[in-house]
Amino acid sequence: MTTDIANVTLPDGERIPKLGQGTWEMGERASQRAAEIAALREGIALGMTLIDTAEMYGQGSTESLVGEALAGVRDDVFLVSKVYPHNASRRGVQAACERSLKRLKTDRLDLYLLHWRGSEPLEETVAGFEALRQAGKIRHWGVSNFDLDDMEELAAVPHGDACATNQVLYNVARRGPEFDLLPWLKSRSIPAMAYSPVDHARLPKRSPLNEIAAAHGASVFQVALAWVLLQPDVFAIPKAGRAEHVRDNRRAAELQLTADDCAAIDAHFRPPLRKQPLEIL
């Protein structure tokens, strides 16, 4: 495997890897800490240099794990974290960011996301994000779990058009965003970040993915991840707690699905024909 991975482009023109690393549920068990750190560092070595975390994960313990994993390689990584909605007031988001930076052992985030829509007014959250950006604490900001109506409301507030991405649940089995949300984002040059790109390992036991995997000498999960990576203006953050799992994910980026493969997937996991509420895990 090479370290070359396809990219997506943020609204300001910066290019980031299409395949990164998620960290949900990592850093919560001392017995797995060494393996999880090794997995993150293996991913970085393989070009999966985008790492996503959140203050919610392990109530900060995941950020601490990521901070340890990034020792000596921080400048090679595009680092993403997320703020709780109840911390997302103008001042609250700034204080939460400082706490995340301390746990992550860094002086800046490359991307800071509102984890989901809460009760704080969006204009206050955006003002907090913009203050952080002006102070050099973050380079970009975005949102997570925002449906189309949320994105339209965000775009209407001052500086709301500076949103760099929307992180949503999207995979071969959960294609609802394709109907309206992904086209809206594309029209504004905002890439979508797909979390749980293999549906948290809950894909059907039998589907065309099995036959496609057998034909390519791959696993069902690699086919599902390759399908997400094939989608334009979408990047993915699968989680892997072991180095061998990271290598499996990295191989998915080299899997070349055929037109027949994609047609078989569409026939079983049908694209949406109408609006569907945004799903959240």
VMD Tcl script that draws the C-alpha trace (Angstrom):
set ca {
  {0.00 0.00 0.00}
  {1.12 3.55 -0.69}
  {0.41 6.57 1.48}
  {-1.43 8.28 -1.38}
  {-5.14 8.71 -0.65}
  {-7.69 10.60 -2.73}
  {-8.71 13.99 -1.37}
  {-11.77 16.13 -0.93}
  {-11.68 19.92 -1.01}
  {-12.96 22.20 1.73}
  {-14.78 25.39 0.73}
  {-11.59 27.47 1.07}
  {-9.69 25.14 -1.28}
  {-7.73 23.15 1.30}
  {-7.49 19.46 0.41}
  {-7.86 16.75 3.05}
  {-7.78 12.94 2.89}
  {-10.96 11.17 1.78}
  {-10.22 8.43 4.30}
  {-9.51 9.33 7.91}
  {-9.80 7.76 11.34}
  {-12.65 7.92 13.82}
  {-12.15 7.44 17.56}
  {-15.62 6.88 19.03}
  {-15.41 4.36 21.94}
  {-11.59 4.50 22.01}
  {-9.65 5.49 25.12}
  {-12.20 3.97 27.47}
  {-10.36 0.76 28.47}
  {-6.85 0.82 29.89}
  {-6.19 -2.69 28.58}
  {-6.69 -1.51 24.99}
  {-4.85 1.80 25.20}
  {-1.52 0.69 23.73}
  {-3.22 -1.09 20.81}
  {-5.44 1.92 20.09}
  {-2.49 4.32 20.08}
  {-0.59 1.96 17.78}
  {-3.64 1.81 15.48}
  {-3.87 5.59 15.18}
  {-0.17 5.89 14.46}
  {-0.37 3.10 11.88}
  {-3.16 4.97 10.14}
  {-1.13 8.16 10.06}
  {1.81 6.26 8.54}
  {-0.55 4.91 5.85}
  {-1.80 8.37 4.90}
  {-5.00 8.38 6.96}
  {-3.94 11.65 8.52}
  {-7.39 13.04 9.32}
  {-8.36 12.10 12.89}
  {-11.81 12.83 14.33}
  {-12.66 12.91 18.03}
  {-14.99 14.76 20.43}
  {-15.16 16.03 23.99}
  {-18.14 13.68 24.46}
  {-16.15 10.53 23.71}
  {-15.23 8.97 27.02}
  {-15.93 12.35 28.62}
  {-12.55 13.57 27.42}
  {-10.60 10.32 27.76}
  {-10.63 9.77 23.99}
  {-9.13 13.20 23.34}
  {-6.41 12.39 25.88}
  {-5.66 9.15 24.03}
  {-5.48 10.99 20.71}
  {-3.16 13.57 22.25}
  {-0.81 10.81 23.34}
  {-0.96 9.15 19.90}
  {-0.06 12.42 18.17}
  {3.20 12.95 20.09}
  {5.80 13.90 17.52}
  {3.42 13.75 14.54}
  {0.88 16.49 15.32}
  {1.94 18.61 12.35}
  {1.26 15.69 9.98}
  {-2.39 15.42 11.06}
  {-5.63 17.23 10.24}
  {-7.20 17.13 13.72}
  {-10.96 17.35 14.27}
  {-12.89 17.57 17.52}
  {-16.49 18.36 18.48}
  {-18.19 20.44 21.16}
  {-21.25 19.38 23.16}
  {-24.38 21.42 22.31}
  {-24.76 22.49 25.94}
  {-21.25 23.98 25.77}
  {-21.93 25.82 22.53}
  {-22.75 29.32 23.73}
  {-20.46 32.12 22.50}
  {-18.22 31.89 25.58}
  {-18.93 28.24 26.32}
  {-17.58 27.03 23.00}
  {-14.36 28.92 23.60}
  {-13.91 27.41 27.06}
  {-14.72 23.92 25.76}
  {-12.16 24.31 22.99}
  {-9.46 25.26 25.49}
  {-10.21 22.11 27.49}
  {-10.05 19.98 24.34}
  {-6.75 21.55 23.32}
  {-5.28 20.76 26.73}
  {-6.37 17.11 26.53}
  {-5.13 16.82 22.96}
  {-1.80 18.44 23.87}
  {-1.94 20.87 20.98}
  {-2.33 24.58 20.41}
  {-4.94 24.39 17.65}
  {-7.62 22.29 16.00}
  {-7.79 22.03 12.24}
  {-11.58 21.62 12.38}
  {-14.03 22.13 15.26}
  {-17.61 20.90 14.97}
  {-20.87 21.46 16.84}
  {-21.69 17.84 17.70}
  {-25.44 18.19 17.18}
  {-28.10 20.86 17.25}
  {-28.93 22.08 20.76}
  {-30.74 24.94 22.45}
  {-28.00 27.55 22.06}
  {-28.76 30.00 19.21}
  {-26.71 29.19 16.15}
  {-25.54 32.79 15.84}
  {-23.97 32.53 19.30}
  {-22.18 29.28 18.47}
  {-20.91 30.67 15.18}
  {-19.69 33.83 16.93}
  {-17.76 31.62 19.35}
  {-16.27 29.61 16.49}
  {-15.26 32.77 14.66}
  {-13.60 34.16 17.79}
  {-11.62 30.93 18.10}
  {-10.62 31.14 14.48}
  {-9.48 34.73 14.84}
  {-7.41 33.71 17.87}
  {-5.74 30.89 15.94}
  {-7.23 28.19 18.17}
  {-9.08 26.58 15.25}
  {-8.52 26.74 11.50}
  {-11.99 25.71 10.30}
  {-15.35 25.04 11.91}
  {-18.39 23.00 10.94}
  {-21.34 21.05 12.26}
  {-22.48 17.47 12.79}
  {-25.88 15.78 12.55}
  {-27.47 18.78 10.80}
  {-30.36 18.09 8.44}
  {-31.22 20.34 5.51}
  {-33.42 22.74 7.49}
  {-30.66 23.13 10.07}
  {-28.11 23.89 7.35}
  {-30.39 26.46 5.77}
  {-30.86 28.16 9.13}
  {-27.11 28.07 9.75}
  {-26.39 29.64 6.37}
  {-28.64 32.58 7.25}
  {-26.79 33.66 10.42}
  {-23.78 36.01 10.30}
  {-20.69 34.08 9.12}
  {-22.78 30.92 8.80}
  {-21.53 30.53 5.26}
  {-18.07 29.76 6.66}
  {-19.15 26.22 7.60}
  {-16.52 23.79 6.28}
  {-18.36 20.46 6.60}
  {-21.36 18.59 7.99}
  {-20.58 15.26 9.67}
  {-23.53 12.89 9.25}
  {-24.44 9.22 9.44}
  {-24.07 7.99 5.88}
  {-23.32 4.57 4.50}
  {-24.60 2.01 2.01}
  {-27.52 1.08 4.30}
  {-28.41 4.66 5.31}
  {-28.65 6.73 2.17}
  {-31.25 9.27 3.18}
  {-28.88 12.28 2.87}
  {-28.61 11.66 -0.88}
  {-32.12 12.98 -1.50}
  {-31.66 16.59 -0.44}
  {-28.84 17.17 2.06}
  {-25.87 16.03 -0.03}
  {-27.01 17.98 -3.13}
  {-27.45 21.12 -0.99}
  {-23.96 20.74 0.45}
  {-22.48 20.08 -2.98}
  {-24.08 23.24 -4.38}
  {-22.14 25.19 -1.75}
  {-18.88 23.25 -2.13}
  {-19.23 21.82 1.38}
  {-18.03 18.20 1.61}
  {-19.87 15.76 3.87}
  {-18.03 13.76 6.53}
  {-19.49 10.24 6.82}
  {-19.41 8.71 10.27}
  {-20.11 5.01 10.84}
  {-19.37 4.36 7.15}
  {-19.82 0.60 7.67}
  {-22.94 1.14 9.82}
  {-21.16 0.40 13.10}
  {-20.57 -3.18 11.83}
  {-24.32 -3.82 11.59}
  {-24.62 -4.42 7.87}
  {-26.96 -7.23 6.73}
  {-25.46 -10.71 6.98}
  {-26.51 -11.45 3.41}
  {-26.62 -8.92 0.58}
  {-24.90 -8.26 -2.75}
  {-21.97 -7.01 -0.67}
  {-21.08 -10.64 0.02}
  {-20.79 -11.57 -3.66}
  {-18.93 -8.37 -4.49}
  {-16.51 -8.97 -1.62}
  {-15.83 -12.53 -2.78}
  {-15.16 -11.35 -6.34}
  {-12.63 -8.78 -5.15}
  {-11.00 -10.90 -2.46}
  {-12.16 -8.39 0.12}
  {-14.43 -8.27 3.15}
  {-18.01 -7.00 3.19}
  {-16.87 -4.09 5.34}
  {-14.15 -3.15 2.87}
  {-16.70 -3.12 0.05}
  {-19.08 -0.95 2.08}
  {-16.29 1.48 2.93}
  {-15.07 1.55 -0.67}
  {-18.60 2.44 -1.76}
  {-18.68 5.45 0.60}
  {-15.27 6.59 -0.62}
  {-16.55 6.37 -4.20}
  {-19.19 9.01 -3.52}
  {-18.14 12.50 -4.66}
  {-17.55 15.20 -2.05}
  {-17.74 12.71 0.83}
  {-14.96 11.69 3.20}
  {-15.16 8.93 5.79}
  {-13.89 8.32 9.31}
  {-14.10 4.60 10.18}
  {-12.90 3.64 13.65}
  {-10.29 0.93 14.14}
  {-8.81 -0.01 17.48}
  {-6.17 -2.39 16.13}
  {-3.43 -1.86 13.58}
  {-4.58 -4.80 11.44}
  {-8.08 -3.28 11.27}
  {-6.56 0.03 10.19}
  {-4.73 -1.75 7.38}
  {-8.00 -3.38 6.31}
  {-9.66 0.04 6.14}
  {-6.73 1.45 4.18}
  {-7.02 -1.35 1.61}
  {-10.64 -0.35 1.02}
  {-9.37 2.91 -0.48}
  {-7.67 0.88 -3.21}
  {-10.66 -1.34 -3.97}
  {-12.01 -0.58 -7.44}
  {-15.75 -1.22 -7.55}
  {-17.17 -1.79 -11.03}
  {-20.29 -0.29 -12.54}
  {-21.97 -3.69 -12.13}
  {-20.98 -3.73 -8.45}
  {-22.54 -0.34 -7.91}
  {-25.69 -1.30 -9.80}
  {-26.09 -4.40 -7.60}
  {-25.65 -2.25 -4.50}
  {-28.24 0.25 -5.74}
  {-30.71 -2.55 -6.44}
  {-30.50 -3.82 -2.88}
  {-29.73 -0.64 -0.90}
  {-32.00 1.64 -2.86}
  {-31.32 5.38 -3.15}
  {-34.03 7.49 -1.46}
  {-37.00 8.60 -3.56}
  {-38.32 11.05 -0.97}
  {-37.20 13.10 2.00}
  {-36.12 11.04 5.01}
  {-35.36 12.49 8.46}
  {-31.65 12.51 9.14}
  {-30.65 9.40 11.09}
  {-28.31 9.70 14.08}
  {-26.32 7.15 16.05}
}
mol new
graphics top color blue
foreach p $ca { graphics top sphere $p radius 0.5 }
foreach p [lrange $ca 0 end-1] q [lrange $ca 1 end] { graphics top cylinder $p $q radius 0.2 }
display resetview
